Amino acid sequence: MSNLNDTDARPPTDLEEVVNSEIKEWHFHIYFHQRNAQEHHAALELRDAVLRLRRDGAFVAVPLFRVNTDPIGPHPVGSYEIWVPSTSFSAVFSYLCMNRGELSILVHPLTREQVRIVEDHEIRNAWLGPSFPLDLSTLPLRSDEIPLQYPSLKLGYSSVAPDYTLEDRRRIGASVERILKGEKEAARAPSD
């Protein structure tokens, strides 16, 4: 992990390294103050809406069956989890962003580097709404492999769909660069 104060640290640009480290699955944790009936109701209404939209094909999102009515794990208030494969991330993020009301939502990746499970919750996270302090001491320090969630869907890390090859990606990138040459406002890729 690079230190933000390290002036020599550069984001990786090696195509193969970046492709191989791509995040395939995400968790959205919807928070509600468990003793606030209005928030609890709003959280359950949002959950039902997500389930209806999944049923109707808007996106793939799998709320965990359990709704935690008390703090559990690192989560300091009532919550529930929604698993989302990367192929539905944008649609689910957009929907929750626009329809969360006053609820806060923790978004974090499930990376292949589960030895860094704390980093997924603490550093690689994002919040919709105000953030909550997490109790990271409850998370395991190490896990040898990422637990596959819903492998029967064959999405995320369980996907059997062929990925673009590195050469396919290079062709697509070159095509995008050619098209954007005509756009005055688009930044140009470095020549190196």
DOSE-564855 format. One line per field, with one value per residue (C-alpha): residue number from 1; x, y, z. Coordinates in steps of 0.25 Angstrom, whole numbers, plus 2048, in hexadecimal, padded with zeros to 3 digits. Layout:
BEGIN
seq	(NUM; ...)
px	(X; ...)
py	(Y; ...)
pz	(Z; ...)
This chain:
BEGIN
seq	(1; 2; 3; 4; 5; 6; 7; 8; 9; 10; 11; 12; 13; 14; 15; 16; 17; 18; 19; 20; 21; 22; 23; 24; 25; 26; 27; 28; 29; 30; 31; 32; 33; 34; 35; 36; 37; 38; 39; 40; 41; 42; 43; 44; 45; 46; 47; 48; 49; 50; 51; 52; 53; 54; 55; 56; 57; 58; 59; 60; 61; 62; 63; 64; 65; 66; 67; 68; 69; 70; 71; 72; 73; 74; 75; 76; 77; 78; 79; 80; 81; 82; 83; 84; 85; 86; 87; 88; 89; 90; 91; 92; 93; 94; 95; 96; 97; 98; 99; 100; 101; 102; 103; 104; 105; 106; 107; 108; 109; 110; 111; 112; 113; 114; 115; 116; 117; 118; 119; 120; 121; 122; 123; 124; 125; 126; 127; 128; 129; 130; 131; 132; 133; 134; 135; 136; 137; 138; 139; 140; 141; 142; 143; 144; 145; 146; 147; 148; 149; 150; 151; 152; 153; 154; 155; 156; 157; 158; 159; 160; 161; 162; 163; 164; 165; 166; 167; 168; 169; 170; 171; 172; 173; 174; 175; 176; 177; 178; 179; 180; 181; 182; 183; 184; 185; 186; 187; 188; 189; 190; 191; 192)
px	(800; 806; 807; 800; 80C; 815; 819; 81F; 812; 80B; 7FE; 800; 7FF; 803; 7F7; 7F8; 7FA; 7EE; 7E5; 7E9; 7E6; 7D9; 7CE; 7C3; 7B9; 7B4; 7AD; 7A3; 79F; 793; 793; 787; 786; 780; 777; 772; 765; 765; 773; 771; 765; 76C; 777; 76D; 766; 773; 776; 769; 76A; 778; 772; 767; 770; 779; 76D; 76A; 778; 77D; 789; 78F; 790; 78E; 78A; 78E; 782; 786; 783; 78B; 783; 78F; 79D; 7A5; 7B3; 7B9; 7AC; 7A8; 799; 78E; 791; 790; 799; 797; 7A1; 7A3; 7AB; 7B4; 7AB; 79F; 7A7; 7A4; 795; 794; 79D; 795; 787; 78C; 792; 785; 77C; 783; 77B; 782; 788; 798; 79E; 7AC; 7B1; 7BE; 7C4; 7C7; 7D5; 7DD; 7E7; 7DE; 7EA; 7E7; 7D8; 7DA; 7DF; 7D2; 7CA; 7D3; 7DB; 7D4; 7C6; 7BC; 7B0; 7A3; 79E; 7A5; 7B0; 7AF; 7BC; 7BE; 7C4; 7CF; 7D4; 7C8; 7CD; 7D7; 7E5; 7E7; 7DF; 7E6; 7DC; 7D0; 7C3; 7BB; 7AD; 7A2; 7AB; 79E; 79C; 7A9; 7AC; 7B7; 7C3; 7BB; 7B9; 7BB; 7B9; 7C5; 7CC; 7D2; 7E0; 7EB; 7EC; 7DD; 7DF; 7EA; 7E2; 7D6; 7DF; 7E6; 7D8; 7D3; 7E0; 7DD; 7CF; 7D3; 7DD; 7D1; 7CC; 7D2; 7CF; 7D4; 7E2; 7EC; 7F3; 802; 80B; 814)
py	(800; 80D; 819; 825; 82D; 825; 82F; 823; 81B; 81B; 814; 807; 808; 7FA; 7F5; 7E7; 7EB; 7F4; 7EA; 7DF; 7E7; 7EC; 7EB; 7E2; 7E3; 7ED; 7EF; 7FA; 7FA; 802; 808; 80C; 810; 804; 80B; 815; 80F; 819; 815; 806; 807; 80F; 805; 7FA; 801; 804; 7F5; 7F1; 7FA; 7F5; 7E6; 7EB; 7F1; 7E5; 7DC; 7E6; 7E5; 7F3; 7EE; 7E2; 7E5; 7DB; 7E0; 7D6; 7D0; 7D5; 7E3; 7E6; 7EE; 7F0; 7F3; 7E8; 7E6; 7F3; 7FA; 803; 804; 7FB; 7F7; 7ED; 7EA; 7E9; 7E2; 7E7; 7E2; 7ED; 7EB; 7F1; 7FB; 807; 805; 801; 80D; 816; 811; 811; 81F; 825; 81D; 81B; 827; 82A; 81C; 81B; 810; 80A; 805; 7FC; 7F3; 7E4; 7E3; 7D7; 7DB; 7D7; 7D8; 7E7; 7E5; 7F1; 7FA; 7F6; 7FC; 807; 80D; 807; 80B; 816; 81C; 820; 82A; 82D; 822; 81A; 816; 807; 7FD; 7F7; 7EF; 7E5; 7E2; 7D6; 7DA; 7CF; 7C7; 7BE; 7BF; 7C7; 7C0; 7BF; 7C5; 7BF; 7B7; 7B1; 7BE; 7BD; 7CC; 7D4; 7CB; 7BE; 7C4; 7BA; 7C4; 7C7; 7D4; 7DD; 7D9; 7E3; 7E5; 7E7; 7F2; 7F9; 7F9; 7FF; 809; 80E; 80F; 818; 820; 822; 827; 830; 838; 83F; 843; 851; 84F; 840; 83E; 837; 82A; 82C; 828; 81F)
pz	(800; 7FC; 806; 801; 806; 7FE; 7F2; 7EA; 7EA; 7DD; 7D9; 7D1; 7C2; 7BE; 7B7; 7BB; 7CA; 7CA; 7C3; 7CC; 7D8; 7D4; 7DE; 7DB; 7E7; 7F0; 7FD; 800; 80F; 812; 81F; 828; 837; 83C; 847; 83C; 837; 82B; 827; 829; 820; 815; 815; 813; 808; 801; 802; 7FC; 7F1; 7EE; 7EE; 7E4; 7DB; 7DB; 7D8; 7CC; 7C6; 7CA; 7D0; 7D8; 7E6; 7F2; 7FF; 80A; 810; 81E; 822; 82E; 838; 841; 83F; 839; 835; 831; 82F; 83B; 838; 832; 824; 818; 80D; 7FE; 7F5; 7E7; 7DC; 7D5; 7C9; 7D0; 7D9; 7D1; 7D1; 7DF; 7E4; 7DC; 7E1; 7F0; 7EE; 7E8; 7F2; 7FF; 806; 813; 815; 814; 80C; 80D; 800; 7FF; 7F6; 7F8; 7F3; 7EF; 7FA; 806; 80E; 80E; 812; 81B; 810; 808; 813; 817; 80C; 7FF; 804; 800; 807; 802; 80C; 819; 81E; 82A; 833; 830; 83B; 832; 83E; 83B; 82D; 82B; 828; 81E; 814; 80B; 800; 7FD; 800; 7F3; 7F5; 7ED; 7E3; 7DD; 7D6; 7CF; 7D1; 7D8; 7DC; 7D8; 7C9; 7BE; 7B3; 7AB; 7AE; 7A4; 7A0; 7A3; 794; 793; 79E; 796; 789; 791; 798; 78B; 784; 790; 78F; 77F; 782; 78D; 785; 77F; 78D; 791; 7A0; 7A1; 7A8; 79F; 7A4; 7A7; 79B; 7A4)
